[in-house]
Amino acid sequence: MSTESSLPHDPLSVKLPLDKELVLKVIPMPADCNANGDIFGGWVMAQVDLAGSVIPARYAEGRMATVAVNEFIFKQPVRVGDILSFYSELTRIGRTSMTVKVEVYAERFHSQGRYIKVTEASVTYVAIDDAGQPRPVPPSSLPRPQ
């Protein structure tokens, strides 16, 4: 008998995205919790910032900085022991900036193999020079039209 069929049905259970890149997996620990036993939203935000920077770093070819959190939605609480999977996709490349959508899925400790979306965000990064000033994203790093 397969493990998946023996798990109780979770109405929030979703399939992982196939059109985005897995850029980070992490397990929150007890030190990351608030007084209610849920993981601090700020901890999740920091992980999203790290995950969101992975794809733009390929295009920036140097230093970059987070300049905007355009949207951040907490859909479900994150708990100690959840296995979090962060999926990203580049949604916009400008002259100096890049915007990324990040989706976070949790496998609950007691129902591994089933995923629920816990967070989604849109974050913008800007390529910067050594003085911290915006610089153009190198044209050689940009995807070429097909």
N, CA, C and O atoms as CSV, one atom per row, in Angstrom:
chain,resi,resn,atom,element,x,y,z
A,1,MET,N,N,0.847,-1.168,0.000
A,1,MET,CA,C,0.000,0.000,0.000
A,1,MET,C,C,0.895,1.234,0.000
A,1,MET,O,O,1.867,1.290,0.754
A,2,SER,N,N,0.580,2.224,-0.837
A,2,SER,CA,C,1.416,3.423,-0.920
A,2,SER,C,C,1.164,4.332,0.277
A,2,SER,O,O,0.059,4.381,0.818
A,3,THR,N,N,2.193,5.040,0.674
A,3,THR,CA,C,2.082,5.973,1.795
A,3,THR,C,C,1.091,7.076,1.483
A,3,THR,O,O,0.322,7.496,2.347
A,4,GLU,N,N,1.113,7.551,0.226
A,4,GLU,CA,C,0.250,8.677,-0.122
A,4,GLU,C,C,-1.225,8.340,0.073
A,4,GLU,O,O,-1.982,9.177,0.565
A,5,SER,N,N,-1.645,7.145,-0.298
A,5,SER,CA,C,-3.060,6.813,-0.170
A,5,SER,C,C,-3.469,6.574,1.277
A,5,SER,O,O,-4.654,6.641,1.602
A,6,SER,N,N,-2.491,6.294,2.163
A,6,SER,CA,C,-2.839,6.057,3.557
A,6,SER,C,C,-2.886,7.353,4.381
A,6,SER,O,O,-3.335,7.342,5.528
A,7,LEU,N,N,-2.429,8.453,3.805
A,7,LEU,CA,C,-2.471,9.728,4.520
A,7,LEU,C,C,-3.880,10.294,4.477
A,7,LEU,O,O,-4.577,10.129,3.476
A,8,PRO,N,N,-4.320,10.967,5.557
A,8,PRO,CA,C,-5.634,11.590,5.514
A,8,PRO,C,C,-5.657,12.691,4.455
A,8,PRO,O,O,-4.653,13.365,4.227
A,9,HIS,N,N,-6.809,12.864,3.814
A,9,HIS,CA,C,-6.936,13.892,2.780
A,9,HIS,C,C,-6.865,15.272,3.420
A,9,HIS,O,O,-7.516,15.526,4.433
A,10,ASP,N,N,-6.072,16.162,2.826
A,10,ASP,CA,C,-5.956,17.538,3.289
A,10,ASP,C,C,-6.528,18.428,2.198
A,10,ASP,O,O,-5.988,18.467,1.092
A,11,PRO,N,N,-7.617,19.151,2.487
A,11,PRO,CA,C,-8.226,19.977,1.442
A,11,PRO,C,C,-7.317,21.105,0.946
A,11,PRO,O,O,-7.563,21.660,-0.125
A,12,LEU,N,N,-6.277,21.453,1.701
A,12,LEU,CA,C,-5.348,22.498,1.278
A,12,LEU,C,C,-4.199,21.949,0.437
A,12,LEU,O,O,-3.412,22.720,-0.113
A,13,SER,N,N,-4.097,20.629,0.333
A,13,SER,CA,C,-2.994,19.994,-0.367
A,13,SER,C,C,-2.966,20.405,-1.840
A,13,SER,O,O,-3.993,20.413,-2.518
A,14,VAL,N,N,-1.760,20.746,-2.320
A,14,VAL,CA,C,-1.573,21.181,-3.705
A,14,VAL,C,C,-0.388,20.438,-4.306
A,14,VAL,O,O,0.398,19.812,-3.594
A,15,LYS,N,N,-0.274,20.517,-5.620
A,15,LYS,CA,C,0.894,19.978,-6.318
A,15,LYS,C,C,1.964,21.061,-6.392
A,15,LYS,O,O,1.649,22.249,-6.469
A,16,LEU,N,N,3.213,20.655,-6.370
A,16,LEU,CA,C,4.314,21.603,-6.491
A,16,LEU,C,C,4.371,22.133,-7.921
A,16,LEU,O,O,4.038,21.412,-8.862
A,17,PRO,N,N,4.792,23.393,-8.093
A,17,PRO,CA,C,4.829,23.978,-9.441
A,17,PRO,C,C,5.917,23.340,-10.306
A,17,PRO,O,O,7.024,23.074,-9.837
A,18,LEU,N,N,5.589,23.104,-11.554
A,18,LEU,CA,C,6.555,22.559,-12.507
A,18,LEU,C,C,7.188,23.662,-13.357
A,18,LEU,O,O,8.187,23.432,-14.038
A,19,ASP,N,N,6.598,24.865,-13.313
A,19,ASP,CA,C,7.073,25.966,-14.149
A,19,ASP,C,C,7.965,26.948,-13.398
A,19,ASP,O,O,8.284,28.016,-13.920
A,20,LYS,N,N,8.371,26.595,-12.173
A,20,LYS,CA,C,9.248,27.443,-11.372
A,20,LYS,C,C,10.434,26.600,-10.911
A,20,LYS,O,O,10.395,25.371,-10.961
A,21,GLU,N,N,11.478,27.277,-10.467
A,21,GLU,CA,C,12.690,26.579,-10.049
A,21,GLU,C,C,12.752,26.441,-8.532
A,21,GLU,O,O,12.539,27.412,-7.806
A,22,LEU,N,N,13.043,25.232,-8.056
A,22,LEU,CA,C,13.289,25.023,-6.625
A,22,LEU,C,C,14.639,25.649,-6.309
A,22,LEU,O,O,15.666,25.213,-6.830
A,23,VAL,N,N,14.640,26.677,-5.450
A,23,VAL,CA,C,15.883,27.401,-5.162
A,23,VAL,C,C,16.358,27.247,-3.718
A,23,VAL,O,O,17.495,27.599,-3.403
A,24,LEU,N,N,15.491,26.720,-2.828
A,24,LEU,CA,C,15.874,26.592,-1.422
A,24,LEU,C,C,14.944,25.610,-0.730
A,24,LEU,O,O,13.743,25.579,-0.996
A,25,LYS,N,N,15.515,24.805,0.165
A,25,LYS,CA,C,14.722,23.960,1.071
A,25,LYS,C,C,15.293,24.168,2.460
A,25,LYS,O,O,16.510,24.193,2.642
A,26,VAL,N,N,14.406,24.319,3.447
A,26,VAL,CA,C,14.871,24.584,4.807
A,26,VAL,C,C,13.832,24.069,5.803
A,26,VAL,O,O,12.644,23.991,5.492
A,27,ILE,N,N,14.293,23.724,6.992
A,27,ILE,CA,C,13.405,23.274,8.075
A,27,ILE,C,C,13.523,24.268,9.224
A,27,ILE,O,O,14.596,24.394,9.814
A,28,PRO,N,N,12.429,24.988,9.559
A,28,PRO,CA,C,12.486,25.911,10.696
A,28,PRO,C,C,12.609,25.152,12.020
A,28,PRO,O,O,12.072,24.056,12.178
A,29,MET,N,N,13.318,25.752,12.949
A,29,MET,CA,C,13.599,25.116,14.235
A,29,MET,C,C,12.924,25.885,15.377
A,29,MET,O,O,12.417,26.985,15.159
A,30,PRO,N,N,12.911,25.316,16.594
A,30,PRO,CA,C,12.225,25.969,17.723
A,30,PRO,C,C,12.697,27.409,17.999
A,30,PRO,O,O,11.902,28.233,18.450
A,31,ALA,N,N,13.952,27.720,17.741
A,31,ALA,CA,C,14.445,29.086,17.982
A,31,ALA,C,C,13.801,30.104,17.040
A,31,ALA,O,O,13.906,31.308,17.269
A,32,ASP,N,N,13.134,29.629,15.979
A,32,ASP,CA,C,12.512,30.500,14.985
A,32,ASP,C,C,11.035,30.763,15.264
A,32,ASP,O,O,10.347,31.354,14.430
A,33,CYS,N,N,10.533,30.330,16.434
A,33,CYS,CA,C,9.098,30.435,16.750
A,33,CYS,C,C,8.750,31.644,17.592
A,33,CYS,O,O,9.572,32.207,18.315
A,34,ASN,N,N,7.469,32.015,17.459
A,34,ASN,CA,C,6.908,33.048,18.330
A,34,ASN,C,C,6.241,32.384,19.540
A,34,ASN,O,O,6.309,31.164,19.686
A,35,ALA,N,N,5.607,33.164,20.395
A,35,ALA,CA,C,4.996,32.638,21.621
A,35,ALA,C,C,3.827,31.684,21.341
A,35,ALA,O,O,3.465,30.885,22.204
A,36,ASN,N,N,3.240,31.761,20.150
A,36,ASN,CA,C,2.134,30.849,19.789
A,36,ASN,C,C,2.629,29.511,19.262
A,36,ASN,O,O,1.827,28.608,19.023
A,37,GLY,N,N,3.931,29.370,19.077
A,37,GLY,CA,C,4.476,28.131,18.541
A,37,GLY,C,C,4.552,28.108,17.025
A,37,GLY,O,O,4.940,27.096,16.441
A,38,ASP,N,N,4.187,29.206,16.380
A,38,ASP,CA,C,4.326,29.322,14.929
A,38,ASP,C,C,5.657,30.001,14.623
A,38,ASP,O,O,6.230,30.680,15.475
A,39,ILE,N,N,6.138,29.811,13.402
A,39,ILE,CA,C,7.398,30.424,13.001
A,39,ILE,C,C,7.174,31.924,12.778
A,39,ILE,O,O,6.165,32.322,12.195
A,40,PHE,N,N,8.107,32.750,13.239
A,40,PHE,CA,C,8.036,34.199,13.054
A,40,PHE,C,C,7.889,34.533,11.575
A,40,PHE,O,O,8.589,33.965,10.736
A,41,GLY,N,N,6.985,35.449,11.252
A,41,GLY,CA,C,6.832,35.917,9.879
A,41,GLY,C,C,8.114,36.527,9.351
A,41,GLY,O,O,8.438,36.375,8.173
A,42,GLY,N,N,8.847,37.217,10.214
A,42,GLY,CA,C,10.108,37.828,9.801
A,42,GLY,C,C,11.150,36.801,9.395
A,42,GLY,O,O,11.955,37.049,8.497
A,43,TRP,N,N,11.136,35.646,10.054
A,43,TRP,CA,C,12.054,34.560,9.669
A,43,TRP,C,C,11.700,34.067,8.269
A,43,TRP,O,O,12.580,33.851,7.436
A,44,VAL,N,N,10.401,33.891,8.021
A,44,VAL,CA,C,9.959,33.446,6.695
A,44,VAL,C,C,10.348,34.496,5.652
A,44,VAL,O,O,10.811,34.152,4.565
A,45,MET,N,N,10.158,35.778,5.987
A,45,MET,CA,C,10.508,36.846,5.051
A,45,MET,C,C,11.999,36.814,4.709
A,45,MET,O,O,12.370,37.017,3.553
A,46,ALA,N,N,12.844,36.563,5.690
A,46,ALA,CA,C,14.285,36.504,5.437
A,46,ALA,C,C,14.622,35.348,4.499
A,46,ALA,O,O,15.469,35.492,3.618
A,47,GLN,N,N,13.965,34.207,4.682
A,47,GLN,CA,C,14.206,33.058,3.803
A,47,GLN,C,C,13.726,33.352,2.386
A,47,GLN,O,O,14.377,32.964,1.416
A,48,VAL,N,N,12.584,34.040,2.263
A,48,VAL,CA,C,12.065,34.421,0.946
A,48,VAL,C,C,13.051,35.360,0.256
A,48,VAL,O,O,13.272,35.240,-0.949
A,49,ASP,N,N,13.643,36.284,0.993
A,49,ASP,CA,C,14.614,37.203,0.410
A,49,ASP,C,C,15.821,36.429,-0.126
A,49,ASP,O,O,16.306,36.715,-1.221
A,50,LEU,N,N,16.298,35.463,0.633
A,50,LEU,CA,C,17.418,34.631,0.164
A,50,LEU,C,C,17.023,33.839,-1.079
A,50,LEU,O,O,17.751,33.826,-2.071
A,51,ALA,N,N,15.878,33.184,-1.020
A,51,ALA,CA,C,15.413,32.369,-2.151
A,51,ALA,C,C,15.179,33.238,-3.381
A,51,ALA,O,O,15.508,32.844,-4.500
A,52,GLY,N,N,14.613,34.413,-3.171
A,52,GLY,CA,C,14.320,35.303,-4.282
A,52,GLY,C,C,15.558,35.822,-4.975
A,52,GLY,O,O,15.498,36.188,-6.149
A,53,SER,N,N,16.669,35.862,-4.284
A,53,SER,CA,C,17.894,36.421,-4.861
A,53,SER,C,C,18.649,35.442,-5.745
A,53,SER,O,O,19.546,35.853,-6.481
A,54,VAL,N,N,18.315,34.170,-5.694
A,54,VAL,CA,C,19.085,33.154,-6.418
A,54,VAL,C,C,19.068,33.393,-7.928
A,54,VAL,O,O,20.128,33.440,-8.551
A,55,ILE,N,N,17.904,33.542,-8.516
A,55,ILE,CA,C,17.823,33.703,-9.975
A,55,ILE,C,C,18.372,35.064,-10.423
A,55,ILE,O,O,19.151,35.102,-11.375
A,56,PRO,N,N,18.005,36.180,-9.784
A,56,PRO,CA,C,18.577,37.468,-10.219
A,56,PRO,C,C,20.104,37.517,-10.130
A,56,PRO,O,O,20.744,38.230,-10.903
A,57,ALA,N,N,20.690,36.771,-9.200
A,57,ALA,CA,C,22.154,36.766,-9.066
A,57,ALA,C,C,22.819,36.277,-10.349
A,57,ALA,O,O,23.939,36.683,-10.661
A,58,ARG,N,N,22.144,35.416,-11.086
A,58,ARG,CA,C,22.698,34.916,-12.352
A,58,ARG,C,C,22.785,36.029,-13.389
A,58,ARG,O,O,23.682,36.031,-14.232
A,59,TYR,N,N,21.858,36.967,-13.325
A,59,TYR,CA,C,21.806,38.046,-14.308
A,59,TYR,C,C,22.614,39.262,-13.872
A,59,TYR,O,O,23.156,39.979,-14.713
A,60,ALA,N,N,22.698,39.499,-12.573
A,60,ALA,CA,C,23.376,40.697,-12.071
A,60,ALA,C,C,24.875,40.671,-12.326
A,60,ALA,O,O,25.490,41.717,-12.535
A,61,GLU,N,N,25.463,39.482,-12.311
A,61,GLU,CA,C,26.917,39.339,-12.498
A,61,GLU,C,C,27.687,40.284,-11.589
A,61,GLU,O,O,28.605,40.972,-12.036
A,62,GLY,N,N,27.322,40.318,-10.340
A,62,GLY,CA,C,27.975,41.177,-9.363
A,62,GLY,C,C,27.023,41.482,-8.227
A,62,GLY,O,O,26.044,40.768,-8.011
A,63,ARG,N,N,27.317,42.543,-7.506
A,63,ARG,CA,C,26.511,42.904,-6.342
A,63,ARG,C,C,25.094,43.267,-6.744
A,63,ARG,O,O,24.840,43.775,-7.836
A,64,MET,N,N,24.179,42.990,-5.824
A,64,MET,CA,C,22.791,43.416,-5.992
A,64,MET,C,C,22.198,43.600,-4.610
A,64,MET,O,O,22.745,43.127,-3.614
A,65,ALA,N,N,21.073,44.295,-4.565
A,65,ALA,CA,C,20.414,44.581,-3.295
A,65,ALA,C,C,18.912,44.428,-3.462
A,65,ALA,O,O,18.365,44.641,-4.544
A,66,THR,N,N,18.262,44.059,-2.377
A,66,THR,CA,C,16.802,44.021,-2.356
A,66,THR,C,C,16.319,45.460,-2.263
A,66,THR,O,O,16.738,46.194,-1.368
A,67,VAL,N,N,15.438,45.876,-3.177
A,67,VAL,CA,C,14.958,47.258,-3.140
A,67,VAL,C,C,13.475,47.363,-2.836
A,67,VAL,O,O,13.007,48.421,-2.415
A,68,ALA,N,N,12.719,46.277,-3.042
A,68,ALA,CA,C,11.280,46.356,-2.765
A,68,ALA,C,C,10.705,44.980,-2.523
A,68,ALA,O,O,11.058,43.998,-3.176
A,69,VAL,N,N,9.806,44.950,-1.557
A,69,VAL,CA,C,8.924,43.795,-1.394
A,69,VAL,C,C,7.580,44.302,-1.902
A,69,VAL,O,O,6.878,45.040,-1.211
A,70,ASN,N,N,7.239,43.900,-3.103
A,70,ASN,CA,C,6.047,44.414,-3.774
A,70,ASN,C,C,4.770,43.805,-3.221
A,70,ASN,O,O,3.720,44.447,-3.183
A,71,GLU,N,N,4.878,42.555,-2.792
A,71,GLU,CA,C,3.718,41.838,-2.251
A,71,GLU,C,C,4.250,40.722,-1.369
A,71,GLU,O,O,5.265,40.100,-1.683
A,72,PHE,N,N,3.568,40.474,-0.278
A,72,PHE,CA,C,3.943,39.368,0.614
A,72,PHE,C,C,2.674,38.869,1.253
A,72,PHE,O,O,2.025,39.605,1.996
A,73,ILE,N,N,2.303,37.628,0.980
A,73,ILE,CA,C,1.055,37.076,1.504
A,73,ILE,C,C,1.352,35.817,2.305
A,73,ILE,O,O,1.918,34.853,1.789
A,74,PHE,N,N,0.959,35.842,3.574
A,74,PHE,CA,C,1.040,34.653,4.414
A,74,PHE,C,C,-0.302,33.942,4.298
A,74,PHE,O,O,-1.326,34.475,4.723
A,75,LYS,N,N,-0.303,32.745,3.727
A,75,LYS,CA,C,-1.547,32.012,3.490
A,75,LYS,C,C,-1.873,31.034,4.628
A,75,LYS,O,O,-3.037,30.846,4.981
A,76,GLN,N,N,-0.843,30.426,5.187
A,76,GLN,CA,C,-0.994,29.442,6.257
A,76,GLN,C,C,0.180,29.603,7.214
A,76,GLN,O,O,1.243,30.070,6.806
A,77,PRO,N,N,0.009,29.226,8.480
A,77,PRO,CA,C,1.140,29.306,9.405
A,77,PRO,C,C,2.227,28.287,9.047
A,77,PRO,O,O,1.953,27.237,8.465
A,78,VAL,N,N,3.448,28.622,9.407
A,78,VAL,CA,C,4.575,27.709,9.264
A,78,VAL,C,C,4.891,27.204,10.659
A,78,VAL,O,O,4.895,27.973,11.621
A,79,ARG,N,N,5.155,25.912,10.768
A,79,ARG,CA,C,5.372,25.290,12.078
A,79,ARG,C,C,6.763,24.691,12.182
A,79,ARG,O,O,7.396,24.378,11.174
A,80,VAL,N,N,7.224,24.537,13.400
A,80,VAL,CA,C,8.501,23.868,13.647
A,80,VAL,C,C,8.436,22.487,13.009
A,80,VAL,O,O,7.450,21.764,13.156
A,81,GLY,N,N,9.500,22.134,12.302
A,81,GLY,CA,C,9.590,20.810,11.690
A,81,GLY,C,C,9.028,20.724,10.282
A,81,GLY,O,O,9.243,19.719,9.604
A,82,ASP,N,N,8.309,21.755,9.815
A,82,ASP,CA,C,7.852,21.758,8.428
A,82,ASP,C,C,9.078,21.723,7.515
A,82,ASP,O,O,10.118,22.297,7.838
A,83,ILE,N,N,8.949,21.056,6.393
A,83,ILE,CA,C,9.986,21.121,5.366
A,83,ILE,C,C,9.487,22.132,4.354
A,83,ILE,O,O,8.497,21.894,3.663
A,84,LEU,N,N,10.176,23.266,4.265
A,84,LEU,CA,C,9.746,24.332,3.370
A,84,LEU,C,C,10.510,24.258,2.056
A,84,LEU,O,O,11.733,24.115,2.040
A,85,SER,N,N,9.773,24.359,0.956
A,85,SER,CA,C,10.352,24.379,-0.389
A,85,SER,C,C,10.025,25.727,-1.014
A,85,SER,O,O,8.862,26.126,-1.073
A,86,PHE,N,N,11.047,26.423,-1.477
A,86,PHE,CA,C,10.911,27.763,-2.052
A,86,PHE,C,C,11.115,27.665,-3.560
A,86,PHE,O,O,12.172,27.245,-4.031
A,87,TYR,N,N,10.096,28.055,-4.301
A,87,TYR,CA,C,10.138,28.044,-5.766
A,87,TYR,C,C,10.116,29.484,-6.264
A,87,TYR,O,O,9.353,30.309,-5.760
A,88,SER,N,N,10.957,29.786,-7.260
A,88,SER,CA,C,11.047,31.147,-7.782
A,88,SER,C,C,10.961,31.165,-9.295
A,88,SER,O,O,11.275,30.192,-9.980
A,89,GLU,N,N,10.520,32.318,-9.789
A,89,GLU,CA,C,10.576,32.577,-11.223
A,89,GLU,C,C,10.808,34.062,-11.427
A,89,GLU,O,O,10.270,34.898,-10.700
A,90,LEU,N,N,11.613,34.376,-12.425
A,90,LEU,CA,C,11.864,35.755,-12.799
A,90,LEU,C,C,10.650,36.263,-13.561
A,90,LEU,O,O,10.244,35.667,-14.559
A,91,THR,N,N,10.068,37.365,-13.092
A,91,THR,CA,C,8.862,37.881,-13.750
A,91,THR,C,C,9.126,39.152,-14.543
A,91,THR,O,O,8.324,39.527,-15.399
A,92,ARG,N,N,10.255,39.826,-14.263
A,92,ARG,CA,C,10.550,41.071,-14.977
A,92,ARG,C,C,12.037,41.380,-14.883
A,92,ARG,O,O,12.648,41.244,-13.823
A,93,ILE,N,N,12.609,41.798,-16.010
A,93,ILE,CA,C,13.977,42.318,-16.022
A,93,ILE,C,C,13.904,43.725,-16.588
A,93,ILE,O,O,13.460,43.925,-17.718
A,94,GLY,N,N,14.339,44.693,-15.805
A,94,GLY,CA,C,14.399,46.076,-16.251
A,94,GLY,C,C,15.828,46.449,-16.591
A,94,GLY,O,O,16.674,45.572,-16.768
A,95,ARG,N,N,16.104,47.734,-16.684
A,95,ARG,CA,C,17.456,48.191,-17.008
A,95,ARG,C,C,18.432,47.865,-15.873
A,95,ARG,O,O,19.538,47.384,-16.118
A,96,THR,N,N,18.009,48.134,-14.615
A,96,THR,CA,C,18.883,47.866,-13.460
A,96,THR,C,C,18.269,46.881,-12.473
A,96,THR,O,O,18.955,46.393,-11.575
A,97,SER,N,N,16.977,46.585,-12.633
A,97,SER,CA,C,16.293,45.770,-11.620
A,97,SER,C,C,15.676,44.503,-12.197
A,97,SER,O,O,15.456,44.379,-13.401
A,98,MET,N,N,15.409,43.575,-11.296
A,98,MET,CA,C,14.785,42.293,-11.636
A,98,MET,C,C,13.747,41.972,-10.566
A,98,MET,O,O,14.005,42.134,-9.373
A,99,THR,N,N,12.582,41.520,-10.992
A,99,THR,CA,C,11.520,41.153,-10.060
A,99,THR,C,C,11.293,39.653,-10.128
A,99,THR,O,O,11.299,39.046,-11.199
A,100,VAL,N,N,11.094,39.076,-8.958
A,100,VAL,CA,C,10.958,37.634,-8.823
A,100,VAL,C,C,9.700,37.316,-8.034
A,100,VAL,O,O,9.378,38.000,-7.063
A,101,LYS,N,N,8.990,36.274,-8.453
A,101,LYS,CA,C,7.887,35.743,-7.655
A,101,LYS,C,C,8.426,34.530,-6.913
A,101,LYS,O,O,9.078,33.670,-7.504
A,102,VAL,N,N,8.150,34.465,-5.613
A,102,VAL,CA,C,8.578,33.344,-4.782
A,102,VAL,C,C,7.330,32.712,-4.177
A,102,VAL,O,O,6.482,33.407,-3.618
A,103,GLU,N,N,7.222,31.397,-4.290
A,103,GLU,CA,C,6.133,30.644,-3.665
A,103,GLU,C,C,6.751,29.659,-2.684
A,103,GLU,O,O,7.747,29.004,-2.993
A,104,VAL,N,N,6.152,29.558,-1.494
A,104,VAL,CA,C,6.690,28.691,-0.448
A,104,VAL,C,C,5.658,27.612,-0.127
A,104,VAL,O,O,4.493,27.902,0.147
A,105,TYR,N,N,6.111,26.376,-0.167
A,105,TYR,CA,C,5.254,25.220,0.105
A,105,TYR,C,C,5.805,24.483,1.324
A,105,TYR,O,O,7.018,24.362,1.493
A,106,ALA,N,N,4.900,23.993,2.167
A,106,ALA,CA,C,5.304,23.259,3.364
A,106,ALA,C,C,4.845,21.817,3.284
A,106,ALA,O,O,3.731,21.520,2.853
A,107,GLU,N,N,5.726,20.934,3.706
A,107,GLU,CA,C,5.359,19.549,4.007
A,107,GLU,C,C,5.278,19.507,5.520
A,107,GLU,O,O,6.287,19.695,6.199
A,108,ARG,N,N,4.106,19.267,6.051
A,108,ARG,CA,C,3.966,19.201,7.501
A,108,ARG,C,C,4.719,17.982,8.029
A,108,ARG,O,O,4.817,16.957,7.354
A,109,PHE,N,N,5.242,18.106,9.233
A,109,PHE,CA,C,6.050,17.053,9.854
A,109,PHE,C,C,5.347,15.698,9.817
A,109,PHE,O,O,5.984,14.678,9.553
A,110,HIS,N,N,4.042,15.680,10.078
A,110,HIS,CA,C,3.305,14.417,10.152
A,110,HIS,C,C,2.622,14.024,8.849
A,110,HIS,O,O,1.949,12.994,8.804
A,111,SER,N,N,2.773,14.809,7.796
A,111,SER,CA,C,2.147,14.437,6.517
A,111,SER,C,C,3.082,14.748,5.357
A,111,SER,O,O,2.713,15.438,4.407
A,112,GLN,N,N,4.302,14.225,5.456
A,112,GLN,CA,C,5.264,14.451,4.392
A,112,GLN,C,C,4.762,13.820,3.098
A,112,GLN,O,O,4.103,12.781,3.105
A,113,GLY,N,N,5.088,14.472,1.998
A,113,GLY,CA,C,4.602,14.028,0.700
A,113,GLY,C,C,3.361,14.788,0.265
A,113,GLY,O,O,2.950,14.698,-0.892
A,114,ARG,N,N,2.763,15.530,1.179
A,114,ARG,CA,C,1.634,16.408,0.856
A,114,ARG,C,C,2.109,17.836,1.092
A,114,ARG,O,O,2.779,18.126,2.082
A,115,TYR,N,N,1.753,18.715,0.173
A,115,TYR,CA,C,2.245,20.093,0.222
A,115,TYR,C,C,1.091,21.070,0.346
A,115,TYR,O,O,0.022,20.876,-0.232
A,116,ILE,N,N,1.333,22.133,1.118
A,116,ILE,CA,C,0.386,23.253,1.158
A,116,ILE,C,C,1.171,24.528,0.899
A,116,ILE,O,O,2.315,24.666,1.333
A,117,LYS,N,N,0.548,25.454,0.191
A,117,LYS,CA,C,1.206,26.742,-0.065
A,117,LYS,C,C,1.035,27.586,1.184
A,117,LYS,O,O,-0.086,27.812,1.639
A,118,VAL,N,N,2.156,28.057,1.744
A,118,VAL,CA,C,2.098,28.844,2.973
A,118,VAL,C,C,2.362,30.329,2.751
A,118,VAL,O,O,1.891,31.167,3.520
A,119,THR,N,N,3.114,30.657,1.703
A,119,THR,CA,C,3.491,32.053,1.472
A,119,THR,C,C,3.735,32.278,-0.010
A,119,THR,O,O,4.176,31.377,-0.723
A,120,GLU,N,N,3.444,33.495,-0.467
A,120,GLU,CA,C,3.886,33.910,-1.798
A,120,GLU,C,C,4.292,35.369,-1.721
A,120,GLU,O,O,3.743,36.144,-0.938
A,121,ALA,N,N,5.262,35.729,-2.547
A,121,ALA,CA,C,5.792,37.089,-2.504
A,121,ALA,C,C,6.317,37.504,-3.865
A,121,ALA,O,O,6.634,36.675,-4.718
A,122,SER,N,N,6.398,38.815,-4.039
A,122,SER,CA,C,7.048,39.404,-5.208
A,122,SER,C,C,8.108,40.368,-4.677
A,122,SER,O,O,7.806,41.282,-3.909
A,123,VAL,N,N,9.353,40.148,-5.098
A,123,VAL,CA,C,10.486,40.909,-4.567
A,123,VAL,C,C,11.304,41.470,-5.727
A,123,VAL,O,O,11.523,40.785,-6.726
A,124,THR,N,N,11.756,42.716,-5.593
A,124,THR,CA,C,12.577,43.338,-6.629
A,124,THR,C,C,13.993,43.572,-6.105
A,124,THR,O,O,14.197,44.064,-4.995
A,125,TYR,N,N,14.954,43.205,-6.936
A,125,TYR,CA,C,16.384,43.371,-6.640
A,125,TYR,C,C,16.969,44.309,-7.680
A,125,TYR,O,O,16.502,44.345,-8.819
A,126,VAL,N,N,17.987,45.066,-7.300
A,126,VAL,CA,C,18.657,45.961,-8.241
A,126,VAL,C,C,20.145,45.642,-8.267
A,126,VAL,O,O,20.760,45.423,-7.223
A,127,ALA,N,N,20.720,45.617,-9.465
A,127,ALA,CA,C,22.163,45.443,-9.604
A,127,ALA,C,C,22.823,46.731,-9.131
A,127,ALA,O,O,22.381,47.826,-9.478
A,128,ILE,N,N,23.891,46.596,-8.332
A,128,ILE,CA,C,24.582,47.781,-7.805
A,128,ILE,C,C,26.082,47.686,-8.062
A,128,ILE,O,O,26.639,46.599,-8.214
A,129,ASP,N,N,26.721,48.857,-8.105
A,129,ASP,CA,C,28.169,48.905,-8.275
A,129,ASP,C,C,28.845,48.889,-6.903
A,129,ASP,O,O,28.180,48.740,-5.877
A,130,ASP,N,N,30.166,49.044,-6.893
A,130,ASP,CA,C,30.915,48.979,-5.629
A,130,ASP,C,C,30.571,50.113,-4.673
A,130,ASP,O,O,30.807,50.000,-3.470
A,131,ALA,N,N,30.016,51.202,-5.193
A,131,ALA,CA,C,29.607,52.332,-4.344
A,131,ALA,C,C,28.154,52.201,-3.897
A,131,ALA,O,O,27.628,53.086,-3.221
A,132,GLY,N,N,27.505,51.101,-4.272
A,132,GLY,CA,C,26.119,50.882,-3.874
A,132,GLY,C,C,25.101,51.586,-4.759
A,132,GLY,O,O,23.923,51.665,-4.408
A,133,GLN,N,N,25.542,52.096,-5.897
A,133,GLN,CA,C,24.644,52.790,-6.821
A,133,GLN,C,C,24.106,51.821,-7.874
A,133,GLN,O,O,24.807,50.888,-8.265
A,134,PRO,N,N,22.873,52.030,-8.336
A,134,PRO,CA,C,22.321,51.144,-9.372
A,134,PRO,C,C,23.194,51.138,-10.626
A,134,PRO,O,O,23.738,52.169,-11.020
A,135,ARG,N,N,23.317,49.988,-11.235
A,135,ARG,CA,C,24.050,49.843,-12.488
A,135,ARG,C,C,23.218,48.966,-13.420
A,135,ARG,O,O,22.378,48.198,-12.952
A,136,PRO,N,N,23.435,49.068,-14.711
A,136,PRO,CA,C,22.654,48.244,-15.641
A,136,PRO,C,C,22.918,46.748,-15.444
A,136,PRO,O,O,24.035,46.335,-15.132
A,137,VAL,N,N,21.876,45.957,-15.630
A,137,VAL,CA,C,22.039,44.507,-15.679
A,137,VAL,C,C,22.813,44.227,-16.971
A,137,VAL,O,O,22.409,44.695,-18.035
A,138,PRO,N,N,23.921,43.471,-16.899
A,138,PRO,CA,C,24.721,43.252,-18.107
A,138,PRO,C,C,23.894,42.624,-19.244
A,138,PRO,O,O,23.267,41.583,-19.051
A,139,PRO,N,N,23.895,43.256,-20.423
A,139,PRO,CA,C,23.110,42.727,-21.540
A,139,PRO,C,C,23.530,41.312,-21.928
A,139,PRO,O,O,22.712,40.533,-22.415
A,140,SER,N,N,24.806,40.978,-21.714
A,140,SER,CA,C,25.281,39.640,-22.075
A,140,SER,C,C,24.652,38.547,-21.220
A,140,SER,O,O,24.651,37.379,-21.608
A,141,SER,N,N,24.111,38.922,-20.048
A,141,SER,CA,C,23.523,37.921,-19.155
A,141,SER,C,C,22.034,37.708,-19.415
A,141,SER,O,O,21.442,36.759,-18.901
A,142,LEU,N,N,21.429,38.590,-20.213
A,142,LEU,CA,C,19.980,38.528,-20.422
A,142,LEU,C,C,19.614,37.386,-21.364
A,142,LEU,O,O,20.368,37.061,-22.281
A,143,PRO,N,N,18.436,36.773,-21.127
A,143,PRO,CA,C,17.999,35.718,-22.042
A,143,PRO,C,C,17.758,36.292,-23.433
A,143,PRO,O,O,17.243,37.400,-23.580
A,144,ARG,N,N,18.129,35.540,-24.428
A,144,ARG,CA,C,17.934,35.979,-25.813
A,144,ARG,C,C,16.563,35.547,-26.300
A,144,ARG,O,O,16.113,34.446,-25.983
A,145,PRO,N,N,15.879,36.417,-27.085
A,145,PRO,CA,C,14.569,36.029,-27.638
A,145,PRO,C,C,14.708,34.826,-28.556
A,145,PRO,O,O,15.702,34.691,-29.269
A,146,GLN,N,N,13.717,33.960,-28.537
A,146,GLN,CA,C,13.748,32.737,-29.347
A,146,GLN,C,C,13.276,33.018,-30.750
A,146,GLN,O,O,13.232,32.110,-31.580
